[in-house]
Amino acid sequence: MVVFNGLLKIKICEAVSLKPTAWSLRHAVGPRPQTFLLDPYIALNVDDSRIGQTATKQKTNSPAWHDEFVTDVCNGRKIELAVFHDAPIGYDDFVANCTIQFEELLQNGSRHFEDWVSPAPPRPGARGPRERLAALALVVGLKDVCLCVHICLNFLGEAHFIS
């Protein structure tokens, strides 16, 4: 297993096509729950440590944040992104999540990454097998959701394998 030691800089840009869950629709009123708009935010963890969360965007299923987080990572194994609906009553509703292994990011030997991870195929209109969204963009598949983040790694030492 590969671990990462160094500075992680991650910018959460946007999400598209967020879908409300059955649980988030429990307070929805009216005949058209498919038009229900979320109040989404993203929680960011490295391993089991909370790094931060984006601001809540009101009434949208395609939010844009452009929130940036910087943290020192020691023996990091994974980045976890979880999308939640900011519920007016009770606990916030889980919408989708994604885990990115540092090992996957470090395989190409670069410090900046642009790639599709996990189950999401390129969206219609993509050029080539990978869609070019922007420099350093990493698009992470969250079921039918696409989440765009920028990831930059600055090494303090070498990434190394542990058993």
C-alpha positions in Angstrom: 0.0 0.0 0.0 1.3 3.5 -0.9 1.1 6.3 1.6 1.5 10.0 1.0 3.5 12.5 3.1 3.4 16.1 2.1 1.1 19.1 1.4 -2.3 18.4 -0.2 -4.0 21.2 -2.0 -7.5 20.4 -3.2 -10.0 22.8 -4.8 -13.6 21.6 -5.0 -15.1 23.2 -8.1 -18.5 22.0 -8.9 -20.9 19.1 -9.0 -23.5 18.4 -11.7 -26.7 16.3 -11.8 -27.0 15.8 -8.1 -30.1 13.7 -7.4 -32.2 13.9 -4.2 -32.4 10.7 -2.3 -35.7 9.3 -1.1 -34.7 10.3 2.4 -34.1 14.0 1.3 -37.6 14.0 -0.3 -39.4 13.1 2.9 -40.2 16.8 3.6 -40.9 17.6 -0.1 -44.4 18.9 -0.8 -46.2 18.6 -4.1 -46.6 16.1 -6.9 -43.2 16.6 -8.5 -40.4 15.4 -6.2 -38.1 14.9 -9.2 -37.8 18.7 -9.4 -36.7 18.9 -5.8 -33.6 21.1 -5.4 -31.0 20.3 -2.9 -29.0 22.6 -0.6 -25.7 20.7 -1.1 -22.3 20.9 0.5 -19.3 18.6 0.4 -17.4 17.2 3.4 -13.7 16.5 2.7 -11.7 13.9 4.8 -8.2 12.5 4.5 -8.3 9.0 6.0 -10.5 9.5 9.1 -9.7 13.2 9.7 -12.0 16.0 8.6 -10.2 18.6 6.5 -13.1 20.8 5.9 -16.4 21.3 4.1 -17.6 23.6 1.4 -20.3 26.3 2.0 -23.9 25.2 1.4 -25.3 26.2 -1.9 -29.0 26.9 -1.8 -31.6 25.3 -4.1 -29.4 23.7 -6.8 -28.6 20.3 -8.1 -25.5 21.6 -10.0 -23.6 23.7 -7.5 -20.3 25.6 -8.0 -18.1 26.2 -5.0 -14.5 26.9 -5.9 -13.5 26.3 -2.3 -9.9 25.5 -1.7 -8.4 23.4 1.2 -4.7 22.9 2.1 -3.5 20.5 4.7 -0.3 18.6 5.7 -0.8 14.9 5.3 1.2 12.3 7.2 0.9 8.7 6.0 -2.2 9.5 4.0 -4.0 6.7 2.2 -7.2 8.1 0.8 -9.2 11.3 0.2 -12.9 11.0 0.9 -15.5 13.4 -0.6 -19.1 13.1 0.6 -22.0 15.2 -0.7 -24.8 16.1 1.8 -28.1 18.0 1.6 -28.3 20.6 4.3 -31.6 19.5 5.9 -33.6 22.2 7.7 -34.7 19.7 10.4 -32.6 17.0 12.0 -29.5 15.4 10.5 -28.2 16.4 7.0 -29.0 13.9 4.3 -26.3 11.9 2.6 -26.4 12.2 -1.2 -23.3 10.6 -2.6 -19.6 9.9 -1.8 -16.4 9.0 -3.4 -13.0 7.7 -2.2 -9.8 8.4 -4.0 -6.7 6.4 -3.0 -3.4 8.3 -2.9 -1.9 5.2 -4.6 -4.1 5.9 -7.7 -3.0 9.5 -7.8 0.7 8.7 -7.4 0.9 6.0 -10.1 1.7 8.5 -12.9 4.5 10.2 -10.9 3.0 13.7 -11.3 2.0 16.2 -8.7 -1.1 17.4 -10.6 -3.9 15.2 -11.8 -6.6 15.2 -14.5 -8.5 11.9 -14.8 -11.7 10.1 -14.5 -11.9 8.0 -11.3 -14.4 5.3 -10.4 -17.6 4.5 -12.3 -18.5 7.7 -14.2 -18.0 7.5 -17.9 -17.1 10.7 -19.8 -20.1 12.9 -20.4 -21.6 13.4 -23.9 -19.5 15.7 -25.9 -16.2 14.7 -24.2 -13.1 14.9 -26.5 -11.3 11.6 -26.5 -11.4 8.9 -23.8 -11.0 11.5 -21.1 -12.8 14.8 -21.0 -10.6 17.9 -20.6 -12.4 20.1 -18.2 -9.5 22.3 -17.1 -5.8 22.1 -16.1 -5.4 20.0 -13.0 -9.0 18.9 -13.0 -10.0 15.6 -11.5 -13.5 14.5 -12.2 -14.7 11.9 -9.7 -17.7 9.7 -10.4 -20.3 9.7 -7.7 -22.9 7.2 -9.2 -24.5 9.4 -11.9 -23.0 12.5 -10.4 -19.9 14.3 -11.6 -17.8 16.2 -9.2 -14.9 18.4 -10.4 -11.9 19.0 -8.0 -8.4 20.2 -8.6 -5.7 18.2 -6.7 -2.1 19.3 -6.2 0.4 17.3 -4.1 3.7 18.7 -2.8 5.9 15.9 -1.5 7.8 16.3 1.9 9.5 13.0 1.2 8.9 10.1 -1.1 5.7 8.2 -1.3 6.4 4.8 -0.1 4.9 1.3 0.1 4.0 -0.2 3.5 2.8 -3.6 4.2 
